[in-house]
Amino acid sequence: MNPMLQGQSARRAIPQGFLEALRERFGTAFSTSEAVRAHHGRDESPYPPMLPDGVVHAASIEDIAWVAAHCHRHKVPLIPFGAGSSLEGHVLAVQGGISLDLSGMDRILSVDAEDQCVTVQAGVRRKQLNEHLRDTGLFFPVDPGADATLGGMASTRASGTNAVRYGTMRDNVMALKVVTADGRIVHTGSRARKSSAGYDLTGVFVGSEGTLGIIAEATVRLYPQPEAVSAAVCNFPTLEAAVNSVIEIIQMGVPIARVEFMDTDAVKATNAYSKLDLAESPLLLFEFHGSPEGVKEQALAVGEITAGHGGTDFQWAEHPEDRTRLWTARHHAYFAGVQMRPGCRATTTDVCVPISQLAHCVSATAADLETASFPHTIVGHVGDGNFHVLMMIDPDKPEEWRESELINRRLVERAIAMGGTCTGEHGVGLHKMEFMQAEHGEGALDMMRALKQAFDPHHILNPGKTIPPPSEEG
């Protein structure tokens, strides 16, 4: 067995006539072609393709409800699909079934500028939304790098480069319209800024990775576009010096909007891929939002702190095109890393630790990677203690997968021992399930399983993901 697939469940049998019923209901919006199924049977994870039995392209919430009710009745797996940009195997059909493509549900339903919120269908993409908001003076800040769908971002509790100032999807989703496993349509939350009414069902669905319900619509917070924006790059002699600068900046309360870390290998890869000439040593990328005077004060404080840690070559990117070039290059760090080894598959992992533990965690991880037999990079949204490791492995060499998994295990165990988490923003998917018991404990996992059983008694929603069954414990 491929070591990437060990422990995965067998495919479920599709009842006779089930696919024909879908074809009759959806016509050309339903497909069983090899090409369409292959597109929906893989993501950006290193796992091999796991194809669904068919794909439905939903055009409305009623479509979602019909498919869910039909799958519930016949106990057929149902996997929501957005942009396919997930990194931990979230959309793979490990037990077969139906992939429900929500990318066609891409309407921006309403913008409420006075209340600073917007309601969108699940298939609306991040860049599409901000382009639509351009003339309103508002923007949506959660920026995971990939041009993901808002439904997918809510499902994985996405984060990104702006989280240090604006928070994650957990902080910015106000209300949802969700289809349950048996096809009911429910509303959670409201446009009010706070509520004490009942259980926080919005919080339950955000981050549930499609295992408790299918997010069809979301109402999210918007923020005023800053009056002034400035970005800067600063190089450091060591990883520790760069990360310790961030720790001091955060502890001093400097309200930076973004602070990103790249190790030397990541800088080299980015220079080659994005045709930049950044100094090839550990660096931090900063962005400051606010009034012109406020931005100037923030930058001055950050400059003094970084200098105290050996930071050099503090370079400004004040023009919009220069800032865009820098941040586009940072967002392309994944693709830059993959180009370090043509033909490879990237296995990625992320953790998040308390800010006080960040320097130790990053430096220990870098030392662990020094003996790796494959290229690798470290990048991170270090302003909130979150960083990522990218390992470029040969898909035809199982021993490299095993080696990368040992590094991943040591990293996750290190992060959890420091009071952190096995994933800060990628989500659990397939890849991090084995660490859920160590992080949460048996009691909490039992409560999660009970929640899953109550919301999805036939376990049809994205089965085999996120919460390990009792038989897989230990």
Sequence and secondary structure as in RCSB ss.txt:
>XXXX:A:sequence
MNPMLQGQSARRAIPQGFLEALRERFGTAFSTSEAVRAHHGRDESPYPPMLPDGVVHAASIEDIAWVAAHCHRHK
VPLIPFGAGSSLEGHVLAVQGGISLDLSGMDRILSVDAEDQCVTVQAGVRRKQLNEHLRDTGLFFPVDPGADATL
GGMASTRASGTNAVRYGTMRDNVMALKVVTADGRIVHTGSRARKSSAGYDLTGVFVGSEGTLGIIAEATVRLYPQ
PEAVSAAVCNFPTLEAAVNSVIEIIQMGVPIARVEFMDTDAVKATNAYSKLDLAESPLLLFEFHGSPEGVKEQAL
AVGEITAGHGGTDFQWAEHPEDRTRLWTARHHAYFAGVQMRPGCRATTTDVCVPISQLAHCVSATAADLETASFP
HTIVGHVGDGNFHVLMMIDPDKPEEWRESELINRRLVERAIAMGGTCTGEHGVGLHKMEFMQAEHGEGALDMMRA
LKQAFDPHHILNPGKTIPPPSEEG
>XXXX:A:secstr
  GGGTT        TTHHHHHHHHHGGGEE  HHHHHHTT  SSSS     SEEEE  SHHHHHHHHHHHHHHT
  EEEESSS  SSSTT  TT  EEEE TT   EEEEETTTTEEEEETT BHHHHHHHTGGGTEE     SS  BH
HHHHHTT   TTHHHH  HHHHEEEEEEE TTS EEEEE SSS   SS  HHHHHTTSTTSS EEEEEEEE EE 
 SEEEEEEEE SSHHHHHHHHHHHHHTT   SEEEEE HHHHHHHHHHHT    SS EEEEEEEE HHHHHHHHH
HHHHHHHHTT EEEEEE SHHHHHHHHHHHHTHHHHHHTTSTT EEEEEEEE  GGGHHHHHHHHHHHHTT SS 
EEEEEEGGGTEEEEEEEE TT HHHHHHHHHHHHHHHHHHHHTT BS SSS  TTTTGGGHHHHH HHHHHHHHH
HHHHH TT  BSTTSSS  GGG  
